[in-house]
Amino acid sequence: MKSTSETDVIYVDDLHAWAKGDLRTMAALQLLDESNLIAHIWIDRFIKTDPWLHFDFDAMKRQIRRAPFSGAEQSIAEAALSLAGKLDVDLGSLALSLDQTNLTALLDAIAQASGKPEVR
């Protein structure tokens, strides 16, 4: 569950429902969710409710260099933007820098983006 203000509660499941049908967006959100980066307070600013619930990947791309992330968090954020088609990233090189948990999340998201979520 995400809280964008005291009165406005956003559920991650609702974001996944919004993305349904767009494999790249679904994969990007899946990566942010599985890595738990979706819960980072900096990410919260990109969850929009007006005029409808959505995640603003374009705004995230514009602000990514100012993000207060660790190295791994920065890599995951850039990979999510890449999966969403917003940033060109060498995912192979990026994957080499990840721990096992985040690498697994990235591989699952890539499989989701390709339409083959049951690759393993």
Secondary structure, 3 states (H helix, E strand, C coil): CEECCCCCEECHHHHHHHHCCCHHHHHHHHHHHHCCHHHCCCHHHHEECCCCCEECHHHHHHHHHHCCCCHHHHHHHHHHHHHCCCCCCCHHHHHHCCCHHHHHHHHHHHHHHCCCCCCC
